[in-house]
Amino acid sequence: MRYRSNTLVGIYAVWWREFIVFLRETPRAVSAIISPIIWLVVFGAGLGGSVSIPGTDYQSFIFAGILVQTFLFSSLFYGAYLVWDKKVDLLKAILVSPLSRRAIFIGKVLGGVTISLINTIIVLVIGFFLGINLTPTAAILTFLAVAFASIGLTAMGLMVGSMMESPEGFQLLSTLVLFPMFFMSGALFPISNLSGPLATIASVNPVTYIVDILRGILTGTSYFGLMHSALALLIFTAVAMAAGMFAFERMKS
């Protein structure tokens, strides 16, 4: 019982450290506000007049994609912060504590989830002022979907960070993976427009199902169906957590 209590306190300490780091990094908070406004105004309003989406306007259509973008980047880049912690030997100080690596990993993942939910609140408030309809039920379901998605994405970022030795290497790899994941997810255009190899890539891209489930919650239109996308999200989250924890436990400090 005492061991479990100490573990929970350790997880809380790791989570609190990640949260404080976020609060102290003003550019991250400012970016969470400015970035979705630019995308929604420039793409939503700018391209909205020339793009026809059945059943909804273009700004409402891309809202789910912009919401995903805000926490997709921050979640995956948790791996970069892990690499920096290794570089300045901060991680060694954490790893020599009695806390298990699994508990440290969980604390970091919870930190990523917290920041993703903060970003979600910001984007939803922006969407409200831009005319995006949001019911209380839709808001609750959105938070649940974002929580599960950010668990998987943060675990994925930590898995990659566990295997990298330099921030430059992580940034190169993440750029090669991150932007294709976003642009091939149907965030900015209907996934039905893709065919051949591109459609296959989109169908195995976990971000595709994250965008689809959020779009289904917020607009009522889901390409794959809410249950199908929710199942895909749960599978991705479980696999990413298992793989991330495995890589973190075997990481060289």
Secondary structure, DSSP 4 states (H G I P E B T S, - for coil): -HHHHHHHHHHHHHHHHHHHHHHH-HHHHHHHHHHHHHHIIIIIITTTTT--BTTB-HHHHHHHHHHHHHHHHHHHTHHHHHHHHHHTTHHHHHHTSSS-HHHHHHHHHHHHHHHHHHHHHHHHHHHHHTT----HHHHHHHHHHHHHHHHHHHHHHHHHHHH-S-HHHHHHHHHHHHHHHHHTTTSSS-GGG--THHHHHHHT-HHHHHHHHHHHHHHS--SS-HHHHHHHHHHHHHHHHHHHHHHHHT---
